[in-house]
Amino acid sequence: MNTELDSIEVRVLGSLVEKDLATPDYYPMTVSALTNACNQKSNRDPVMSLSENQVLDALSALSQKHLAWEKGGAGGRVPRYAHKLAGTLTRTFDFSRRQLAVLAVLFLRGPQTPGELRSRTTRMCEFQDLDEVEEVLKELSERADGPYVVELPREPGRRETRYAHLFSGDVEPASQLTQASGAGPSEVHPELQARVSVLEGQVADLAEELAALRRRIDSSS
């Protein structure tokens, strides 16, 4: 693919996709809400501390690359932003829900195994088994307008290979693997890992809902 994103653009795009699928009531997103989503301490690797100006700059770059757009904001209303990876009139990409969920996790957490992807996409979609995850990864790696993901060489000591997105260009396996998040399947029980991931996501969503409620109260007072 021709589009190459920097790390901040990837984080912003991933946050937009995640919130679209996981908390649609709070999507499209204001810059403030999007900044908070980018800077979450859960379900993010690495953890970032971005300013609203950095997020705005990334949104501008993503808009120029036809990956995001400003939705609303007319008549004095606060501007809100959405991704353009699916469901848009231009349909530049039009990824399926499952493809979006997999991409969102790869954007937000770096290279992942199929097992990690299955557990960490729970809030966004449902995979019955690893075969379904691997089928989506195959679709993303073989799309005519792609590829969008790549299988990385197996890391020593791990039982599963990891996959990485290609929205930032070709992947350097060694550097990507050292940045990979979380413990591998040989270090943490998969069931426990899945439960922790779901709980982390629920806490992040509750924090976002509370922040949105506070903003509504402040605006009405």
C-alpha positions in Angstrom: 0.0 0.0 0.0 1.1 3.6 -0.7 -0.1 5.2 2.5 2.5 5.5 5.3 1.6 6.7 8.8 3.8 7.9 11.7 3.3 6.6 15.2 0.9 9.4 16.3 -1.3 9.0 13.2 -1.5 5.3 13.8 -2.5 5.9 17.4 -5.2 8.4 16.4 -6.6 6.2 13.7 -6.6 3.2 16.0 -8.4 5.1 18.7 -11.1 6.2 16.2 -11.7 2.7 15.0 -11.7 1.2 18.5 -14.3 3.7 19.8 -16.4 3.4 16.7 -16.8 -0.4 17.3 -16.7 -0.5 21.1 -18.6 2.7 22.2 -20.6 3.9 19.2 -22.7 6.2 21.4 -19.6 8.4 21.9 -18.6 8.3 18.2 -17.7 10.4 16.2 -15.3 11.9 18.7 -14.3 15.4 19.8 -10.6 16.3 19.9 -10.7 16.2 23.7 -12.3 12.7 23.9 -9.9 11.4 21.1 -6.9 12.7 23.0 -8.0 10.9 26.1 -8.5 7.8 24.1 -5.0 8.0 22.6 -3.5 8.5 26.0 -5.2 5.6 27.7 -3.0 3.5 29.9 -4.9 0.3 29.2 -5.0 -1.5 25.9 -2.1 0.7 24.6 1.5 -0.1 23.8 3.4 2.1 24.0 1.5 4.4 26.4 1.6 7.9 25.0 1.0 11.4 26.3 -0.2 13.4 23.4 -1.4 17.0 23.4 -4.6 18.1 21.7 -2.5 20.0 19.1 -0.6 16.8 18.3 -3.9 15.0 17.8 -5.2 17.8 15.6 -2.1 17.7 13.5 -2.5 13.9 13.1 -6.1 14.4 12.1 -5.1 16.9 9.5 -2.6 14.5 8.1 -5.1 11.6 8.1 -7.6 13.7 6.4 -5.2 14.5 3.6 -4.6 10.8 3.3 -8.3 10.1 3.1 -8.3 8.1 6.3 -10.3 10.5 8.6 -12.7 13.4 8.3 -14.3 16.1 10.3 -18.0 15.3 10.9 -20.2 18.1 12.1 -19.1 21.3 13.8 -21.2 23.7 11.9 -23.3 26.3 13.6 -21.0 26.6 16.6 -21.1 22.9 17.5 -18.0 21.2 18.6 -16.2 19.4 15.7 -16.2 15.7 15.8 -14.0 13.3 13.9 -14.4 9.9 12.3 -12.2 7.4 10.4 -12.8 6.6 6.8 -11.9 2.9 6.8 -15.5 1.7 6.3 -19.0 2.9 5.7 -18.1 6.2 3.9 -19.4 7.4 0.6 -15.9 7.3 -1.0 -15.4 3.7 0.3 -11.6 4.1 -0.2 -11.1 0.9 1.9 -14.4 -0.4 3.3 -13.0 -2.9 5.7 -15.4 -5.4 7.3 -16.1 -5.1 11.1 -13.8 -8.0 11.9 -11.1 -6.6 9.7 -11.4 -3.3 11.5 -11.3 -4.9 14.9 -8.1 -6.7 14.1 -6.5 -3.6 12.6 -7.5 -1.5 15.6 -5.7 -3.8 18.0 -2.6 -3.9 15.7 -2.7 -0.1 15.6 -3.0 0.3 19.3 -0.9 -2.5 20.7 1.6 -3.4 18.0 2.3 -6.9 16.7 0.0 -9.6 18.1 -0.5 -13.4 17.9 -3.9 -14.7 16.6 -4.7 -15.7 20.2 -4.0 -12.2 21.5 -6.1 -10.7 18.7 -9.0 -12.9 19.5 -9.0 -11.9 23.2 -8.3 -8.2 22.6 -11.0 -7.7 20.0 -13.8 -9.0 22.3 -15.4 -5.5 22.8 -15.4 -4.8 19.1 -16.5 -8.1 17.5 -16.7 -11.8 18.3 -14.5 -14.6 16.9 -15.6 -18.1 17.6 -12.2 -19.6 17.3 -8.6 -18.9 16.1 -9.5 -20.2 12.7 -11.8 -17.2 12.2 -9.0 -14.8 13.3 -6.5 -16.4 10.9 -9.0 -16.1 8.1 -9.3 -12.4 8.7 -5.5 -12.0 8.8 -5.3 -13.9 5.5 -7.9 -11.6 4.0 -5.9 -8.5 5.1 -2.7 -9.9 3.8 -4.1 -10.9 0.4 -6.4 -8.0 -0.5 -5.8 -6.7 -4.0 -5.4 -3.2 -2.7 -3.0 -4.3 0.1 -1.4 -6.1 1.8 -2.3 -4.5 5.1 -0.8 -7.1 7.5 2.2 -9.3 7.5 3.2 -12.4 9.4 6.5 -11.9 11.3 9.1 -14.5 11.9 8.4 -16.5 15.1 10.1 -15.0 18.1 12.4 -17.4 20.0 10.7 -18.9 23.0 7.1 -18.2 21.6 4.7 -20.8 20.3 2.8 -18.5 18.0 3.9 -16.1 15.3 2.8 -12.5 15.4 1.2 -10.3 12.8 1.8 -6.6 12.2 0.0 -3.9 10.2 1.6 -2.3 7.2 0.1 1.2 7.4 3.5 2.5 8.5 5.4 0.8 5.7 7.5 -2.3 5.7 8.1 -3.9 9.2 11.5 -4.4 10.6 10.9 -7.7 12.4 13.6 -7.3 15.1 12.5 -3.8 16.2 8.8 -4.6 16.0 9.2 -7.8 18.1 11.1 -6.0 20.9 8.2 -3.5 21.1 5.5 -6.1 21.2 3.2 -5.7 24.1 2.3 -8.1 26.9 3.5 -11.5 27.8 3.5 -14.4 25.3 1.2 -17.4 25.5 4.0 -19.3 27.3 4.1 -16.8 30.1 0.5 -16.0 30.8 -2.5 -18.3 30.7 -4.6 -17.4 27.7 -7.9 -17.4 29.6 -6.5 -15.1 32.3 -5.0 -12.8 29.6 -8.4 -12.6 27.9 -10.2 -11.7 31.1 -7.7 -9.0 32.0 -7.9 -7.5 28.5 -11.7 -7.3 28.7 -11.7 -5.8 32.2 -9.1 -3.2 31.0 -11.4 -2.2 28.1 -14.4 -2.0 30.3 -12.6 0.3 32.8 -11.4 2.5 29.9 -15.0 2.7 28.5 -16.4 3.6 31.9 -13.8 6.4 32.3 -14.7 7.8 28.9 -18.5 7.7 29.7 -17.9 9.5 33.0 -15.8 12.2 31.2 -18.5 12.6 28.6 -21.2 12.9 31.3 -19.1 15.6 33.1 -18.7 17.5 29.9 -22.5 17.5 29.3 -23.1 18.7 32.9 -20.6 21.5 32.5 -22.0 22.6 29.2 -25.6 22.7 30.5 -24.7 24.6 33.7 
